């Protein structure tokens, strides 16, 4: 899209108008708050920039239509985290990540549906109703879930309602819906993006992320939203690299190693508590002891899978 805008193949206004029309007629329930006026204002500003600025001085996101997960506070625009409790909440401040995205010239089409308070992995428990995946099950034509909690973000990108979307990821809430919808989702390293203005799920794990239709688009969005923020004490002060320049570089593959350090720690804890490990047969005992401390991310994965397949009701 940026190339088309640079070559004047179409205007930002034409591009945004087409996406506004798509959003108005969407059947995925991806957008819960629509902001066409804001998007058009950004599009007109983008066309003005393109008419008088050199191409290399213009942000690659200028005039690009995007959506924002309803977990990010947007000043003067309703932000609900898809909960009835926040149905009429209008923030008086902007989240750092959405602020950076909009300052890059992106045109915000609206706020995107999600699992309530980001607690879910199927986008079926939103107060505003479930989000539908653009894909259907080939065997019987049944509808399938888009994943979550950033289900609206993934579905809107996959359905060509917007070019990119902000999401958040605590235990897979960007990566999983991106996989379910056949698009690209990235959870940056913790601290790369500011958490300021995000409605928290688990602050020590929450991280803003992006969903797009290509790796290069994700790189460009990350370049816009990453960076140090004095409002977030854990945000990294390291300079933001030009992620888009690494796309065609070499990729190093590695192999998994057992976590010997943690194994030693577990053994020490067991000895301290006076416990011993014994081989047991499941049929010869009424209970068993796990041979390693359960890991939270594994539990969240199992929980998410059970939710998707209707195992937890």
N, C-alpha and C positions, 0 to 999 in steps of 0.2 A: 504493500500500500504506500509506503514511504517513497519508493521509487516512482510510482505513478503520480504522486503529488509533486515530486521534484521535477518530473518531466512534463508536468501540467497536462497529463493525460486525462485527469479529472480534478475537480476542486475538492477541498476539504468539506465544503458545504454539501456537495453532491454525495460524497462518501458518507458523511454523518446522516444526511437525510435518508439514505438507503438503509442504514442500520436502525434509525429511529422507526422506520416503517416496519422493519423486521421485528423489532421489539414490541411494537404495538399489536402485531398479529401473531405473536409467539404462542405456542400451546404447550410449552414445557414447564410453565410456572417458574421460570428462572428468575425473572425480575419481580421484586415486590414493591419497589419504589422507582418510578421513572422520572428522569430529569432531562427531557428533551430541550428545554430552554437553555440549560447550562451547557449541554453538548453543542447546541448551535452557536452559542456565544464563543466557545472555544474554537469551533470550526471557522467562524468568520475571522477570528484573530489569527488563526493559522494561515488562512488565505492571504491575509494582509502581510504576514511575515514572509511567505513564499514570494510575494510580488516585489518585495524590496530588499530582502536579505540574500547574501550568498549562501549557496546550498550547504557549504561546510560549517556554517554558523547556526544552522537550524537543527533542533533536537530531532532525532529519528522518530520520536513519539508525537511530534507536533501534528495535531489534527487526527490522530488515530483514535477510533472509538473503543472505549474500555468500559468494563463494569467493575464495581467494588463490592466485595463481600460485606454483608450487613453487620459484620463484627467490628468494622473500622468506623470510628466516630467521624462524621462529616458535618462541619459547621453549618447550622441552619437547615440541615436535611435530616429527616427522620432516620434514626439508627436504633434497631430493635433487637438485634441478635436473634431475630425470629421467635421472640417470646411475647406472650400476652402482657407480661409484667412491664415490658418496655414499649408497648404498642405505640405510645404517643411521645416517646422520648426524642427530643430534638437537641443535640449537643450544641454547646456554645463555643466549641473549639474543634480543631481538625487534627486527626491522627497524623503523625509525622510521615508515615508511609504514603497515605493518600495525598497529603499535601505535596510531597516531592513528585508524585506521579502527575498531579494536575499542573504543577509548576513547570513540568517538562513539556506541557502543551497538549497532553492527552485530553480527549473529549469524553467526559463522564456521562454515560447513558442512563445510569441509575444504580440502585443497590440490589444485591443479589441474594437470593434465597439460600438457606443453609439449615443444618440441624440446629435445633434450639440450643443456644449458648455453646455451639460447636460440640455438643455431646452426642455424637452419633456417627455412623459410617454408611448410612444409606439415604440420607436426606428424606426420611419418612416422618420425622417428628417435629417438623416446623409448624409453628402456629398458623402460618399462611398456607399450609398444605404441602404435599410432597412434590418434589421435582421429578420430572420424567427424563430418562435418558433418550438421546436421539436414536440410539440403536434399539433393535428389538431382537428377541431370541429367534434364531433361524429355524429351530426345530418346530416351533408351534406359533410363532408370531406374537408371543407374549411380550408385554412391556417389561423392562428391567430397570433396576435402580441405577442412579448415576454415581453412587458412592457418596461419601461425605467426610467431613462435614461441609466441605466446600462444593457441594453438589451443584448449586446454582452457577457457580463460577465455571466449573468444568462443562456443564451442559450448555451454557450460553456460548462458550468458545467453540465447542464441537458443533453446535447448531448454527454457527455463523451469525449469531446475534451481536457479537462484539469480537474484536481482534485479539483482545487479551483481557485478563481479569486478575484482580487481587484475591488471594485466598489466605488462609492461615493454617498452620500445620503444628499440631501438638503431638499426635501419635500416628500421623499418616493422612491428615485431612486435606492436604494438597495432592500428595502423590497417589493415594488410592483412587479418588474420583477421576484424576487425570487418566489413570490406567483404565478405569471402567468406561470412560468416554472416548478413549483413543486419541488423547491429546498429550501435550507436554506439561508436566508439573514439576516444579523445583522448590524444595525446602532449603533455603540457604543455611550456611553454618550459623549456629546460634550466636547472636550478637551482631551479625552482619547488618540486620535491619532493626530499627527502633521498634520497641513494643508500645511506645507512648500512643495513647488513643485507641488501643485495641481493648475490647472487652475481654477480660482474661478468663481463661479456662484453667491453665496451670502455668503460672508465669515463668517458672524455671524450665519449661519445655516449649512454650508458645513461640512461634516465629512466623512472621509474615512471609508469604511466598507468592509465586506467580504461576498462572496457567495460560498457555498460548497454544497455537497450532504448529509451532516449529521451535527448534532449539535456539535458532538465531533470534527469534522474537523474544524468547524468555531471557536471553542474555541482555538484550537491549532494555527490557523492563527492569531487570535486576540492577543494571548500571544506574537507572534512574532512582530506585528506591533504597539502595544500600547506602550506608555511611554512618558516621558517628553522630550521636544526638545527645546533647547534655541533659535532656529530659529523661534519658534512659541510662542508668548507671552501668549496665552491662553491655552497652553497645560498643563495638570495636572501634578503636581509634586508628586502625590500620587503613591506609589508603585503599580506595575501591579500585580494583584493576579493571581494565577494559575487557570484560568477559567475552564480548563478541570477537575479539582478536584471537581467542583460544580455540574457536570452533573447529578450525581446520588443522589443529596441531596433533601431535602424537598422543595416543592414549596408552597409559601404562596399566597392565593387568597385574593383579596380585592374587595371592591365595590366602584362604582363611587360616589363622593360627589359633590354637586353643589358648584361652586366657589363663596361662599358668600363674600369673600374679594373683588373680582372683581365686583360683583353686587353692593356692597356699593360704590365702586369707580365710577361706571357708574352713579348711582343715584346722586352722588355728582357733577359729571360733567354736568349732565342734569340740575340740580338746578342752578349751576353756570351760565349756558348759558340761564337760564330763560325758559327752556323747561319742558314740562310735558308729562307723558305717558297717553294715552287715549285708551280704547278699541275701535277699529274701525272694521267695516265690509268691506271686500274687494269690495263688490258691491256698497257700499254707498260712496266711495271715489275715487278720481282720482289717489291718491298716498297713501302710507303708510310709517310710520317710523318703522324701525326695533326695536324690543324691547331689543336688545343688540348689542353691537358693533361687526360687522362681524369679524370673525377670519381668519387670512391668510391661515392657514393650511386647513381649510374647503374650502376656495376658490380654493386652489391648487388642492384639491381632486376632486372638481366638474370639474375644468378645465381639469384635467387629464382624467377623465371619458369621458368628451365630446370629447376630442381628440381621445381616443381609439375607440369610437363609431362613429367617423366621424361627430361629431356635430359642429366642428369649421373648416370652410374651407375658 
